Amino acid sequence: MANFLASPTESMVKEVSGRFAEPEEISRERSLALDYFMKLPLEKSQLYTKYVDILSGLNLDSIELGVPSNSRTIPSEIAHLVKEKDEPTLALQVDSQMVRTEVHGALEKEGIVFSDMESALVKFPDLARNRFTKAIPPGDDKFAALNDAFFTAGTFLYVPKGLSVKIPFRNIVLLKTHGQASFTHNIIVAEENTKVNFLQESYSRLGAERQGPALYSEVTEIYLGEGAEVNFASLQDFEGDVHSTVNRRSIGQKDSRINWTVGHLGGGITRSRMDSVLDGPGSTAEDVEVVFGSESQRFDVVTDLTHQSTHTTGHVLARGVLRDSARAIFKGMIRISEGAKNSNSYLAEHAMILSKKARADAIPGLEIFTNEVKATHSGSVSQVDEEQIF
């Protein structure tokens, strides 16, 4: 019997949980997350509920729950992306299966952990388990809850205090199966005075036959200690038969810095939720996101800045270029809490329209609960004259 995601059941949760030797508390959290998914609306914010029609094509009726294959073979489709067989900081995911996640040599000796998520939850309870779903709890978002209920893949990266790692950690995802969902949960922990680079690459090679769209679901939680710096880059280049839902949030302590660089290029429907929480004095977030849409692609992109401490700085720049009948909505909120005096925040969302049928909306917002702050937002959508396009 097919396990379609439009009507997920407790038995489906137990089937996934039973495949892993995971702690009982993780199994219970999966069930709780399923309850949240069934109860939560597609859009919680009243500011954005009238725009949910952009996701009307995200139909889960024909998408089945993907299951791990236990294969450890690197597919030929992405073999050219792997520089060396022994590349020490490379993780590979194919559909719902982690094919490889390893760290070698000097990096391992220095205490760095780079592991698949299921293993990390068992082997490193203090490092991984205590942070799992703390930045993005299942009650935060409907699709984050769905991910928490059914995740089977993902990476855990831990960088001990004082280390600066020049080699980027790469997480490559390849989807190969029509009509299936793949759920990924990533956690990055950068301890005090560390520096780390993480590259998320997402591709698909579904083949010529059409058997319904695939779904990619990702939750990424990033924890930055005092003075830490994380550079997170993401490139999504799915085929048109792949829909994706992405929830990412960083929490930065004193004088930390998160740099996001995100490219939404492919896919059919893309739903992205990004949030930088500036939790310690002097913490900084820089977020640059680009969307290139064509044909009938749909992009629902939310980028938030959450200031919770003094002298914090956040900058977001989201840009889109759309043609044919593509559509994008750029949404974002600057939130400055009562205890976040002397914060500086900027949110910009701009789109260019290259054809008459393409469409974009920019909806930036402010929620400020204190004084002595600087907060600016801007949004624009511009139609480019056809004579200027060559």
Secondary structure in CASP SS format (residue, H / E / C, confidence):
PFRMAT SS
TARGET T0000
AUTHOR 0000-0000-0000
METHOD secondary structure of the structure
MODEL  1
M C 1.00
A C 1.00
N C 1.00
F E 1.00
L C 1.00
A C 1.00
S C 1.00
P C 1.00
T C 1.00
E H 1.00
S H 1.00
M H 1.00
V H 1.00
K H 1.00
E H 1.00
V H 1.00
S H 1.00
G C 1.00
R C 1.00
F C 1.00
A C 1.00
E C 1.00
P C 1.00
E H 1.00
E H 1.00
I H 1.00
S H 1.00
R H 1.00
E H 1.00
R H 1.00
S H 1.00
L H 1.00
A H 1.00
L H 1.00
D H 1.00
Y H 1.00
F H 1.00
M H 1.00
K H 1.00
L C 1.00
P C 1.00
L C 1.00
E C 1.00
K C 1.00
S C 1.00
Q C 1.00
L C 1.00
Y C 1.00
T H 1.00
K H 1.00
Y H 1.00
V H 1.00
D H 1.00
I H 1.00
L H 1.00
S C 1.00
G C 1.00
L C 1.00
N C 1.00
L H 1.00
D H 1.00
S H 1.00
I C 1.00
E E 1.00
L E 1.00
G C 1.00
V C 1.00
P C 1.00
S C 1.00
N C 1.00
S C 1.00
R C 1.00
T C 1.00
I C 1.00
P C 1.00
S H 1.00
E H 1.00
I H 1.00
A H 1.00
H H 1.00
L H 1.00
V C 1.00
K C 1.00
E C 1.00
K C 1.00
D C 1.00
E C 1.00
P C 1.00
T C 1.00
L E 1.00
A E 1.00
L E 1.00
Q E 1.00
V E 1.00
D C 1.00
S C 1.00
Q E 1.00
M E 1.00
V E 1.00
R E 1.00
T E 1.00
E C 1.00
V C 1.00
H C 1.00
G H 1.00
A H 1.00
L H 1.00
E H 1.00
K H 1.00
E C 1.00
G C 1.00
I C 1.00
V E 1.00
F E 1.00
S E 1.00
D E 1.00
M H 1.00
E H 1.00
S H 1.00
A H 1.00
L H 1.00
V H 1.00
K H 1.00
F C 1.00
P H 1.00
D H 1.00
L H 1.00
A H 1.00
R H 1.00
N C 1.00
R C 1.00
F C 1.00
T C 1.00
K C 1.00
A C 1.00
I C 1.00
P C 1.00
P H 1.00
G H 1.00
D H 1.00
D C 1.00
K H 1.00
F H 1.00
A H 1.00
A H 1.00
L H 1.00
N H 1.00
D H 1.00
A H 1.00
F H 1.00
F C 1.00
T C 1.00
A E 1.00
G C 1.00
T E 1.00
F E 1.00
L E 1.00
Y E 1.00
V E 1.00
P C 1.00
K C 1.00
G C 1.00
L C 1.00
S E 1.00
V C 1.00
K C 1.00
I C 1.00
P C 1.00
F E 1.00
R E 1.00
N E 1.00
I E 1.00
V E 1.00
L E 1.00
L E 1.00
K C 1.00
T C 1.00
H C 1.00
G C 1.00
Q E 1.00
A E 1.00
S E 1.00
F E 1.00
T E 1.00
H E 1.00
N E 1.00
I E 1.00
I E 1.00
V E 1.00
A E 1.00
E C 1.00
E C 1.00
N C 1.00
T C 1.00
K E 1.00
V E 1.00
N E 1.00
F E 1.00
L E 1.00
Q E 1.00
E E 1.00
S E 1.00
Y E 1.00
S E 1.00
R C 1.00
L C 1.00
G C 1.00
A C 1.00
E C 1.00
R C 1.00
Q C 1.00
G C 1.00
P C 1.00
A E 1.00
L E 1.00
Y E 1.00
S E 1.00
E E 1.00
V E 1.00
T E 1.00
E E 1.00
I E 1.00
Y E 1.00
L E 1.00
G C 1.00
E C 1.00
G C 1.00
A C 1.00
E E 1.00
V E 1.00
N E 1.00
F E 1.00
A E 1.00
S E 1.00
L E 1.00
Q E 1.00
D E 1.00
F C 1.00
E C 1.00
G C 1.00
D C 1.00
V E 1.00
H E 1.00
S E 1.00
T E 1.00
V E 1.00
N E 1.00
R E 1.00
R E 1.00
S E 1.00
I E 1.00
G E 1.00
Q C 1.00
K C 1.00
D C 1.00
S C 1.00
R E 1.00
I E 1.00
N E 1.00
W E 1.00
T E 1.00
V E 1.00
G E 1.00
H E 1.00
L C 1.00
G C 1.00
G C 1.00
G C 1.00
I E 1.00
T E 1.00
R E 1.00
S E 1.00
R E 1.00
M E 1.00
D E 1.00
S E 1.00
V E 1.00
L E 1.00
D C 1.00
G C 1.00
P C 1.00
G C 1.00
S C 1.00
T E 1.00
A E 1.00
E E 1.00
D E 1.00
V E 1.00
E E 1.00
V E 1.00
V E 1.00
F E 1.00
G E 1.00
S C 1.00
E C 1.00
S C 1.00
Q C 1.00
R E 1.00
F E 1.00
D E 1.00
V E 1.00
V E 1.00
T E 1.00
D E 1.00
L E 1.00
T E 1.00
H E 1.00
Q C 1.00
S C 1.00
T C 1.00
H C 1.00
T C 1.00
T E 1.00
G E 1.00
H E 1.00
V E 1.00
L E 1.00
A E 1.00
R E 1.00
G E 1.00
V E 1.00
L E 1.00
R C 1.00
D C 1.00
S C 1.00
A C 1.00
R E 1.00
A E 1.00
I E 1.00
F E 1.00
K E 1.00
G E 1.00
M E 1.00
I E 1.00
R E 1.00
I E 1.00
S C 1.00
E C 1.00
G C 1.00
A C 1.00
K C 1.00
N C 1.00
S C 1.00
N E 1.00
S E 1.00
Y E 1.00
L E 1.00
A E 1.00
E E 1.00
H E 1.00
A E 1.00
M E 1.00
I E 1.00
L C 1.00
S C 1.00
K C 1.00
K C 1.00
A C 1.00
R E 1.00
A E 1.00
D E 1.00
A E 1.00
I E 1.00
P E 1.00
G E 1.00
L E 1.00
E E 1.00
I E 1.00
F C 1.00
T C 1.00
N C 1.00
E C 1.00
V C 1.00
K E 1.00
A E 1.00
T E 1.00
H E 1.00
S E 1.00
G E 1.00
S E 1.00
V E 1.00
S E 1.00
Q E 1.00
V C 1.00
D C 1.00
E H 1.00
E H 1.00
Q H 1.00
I C 1.00
F C 1.00
END
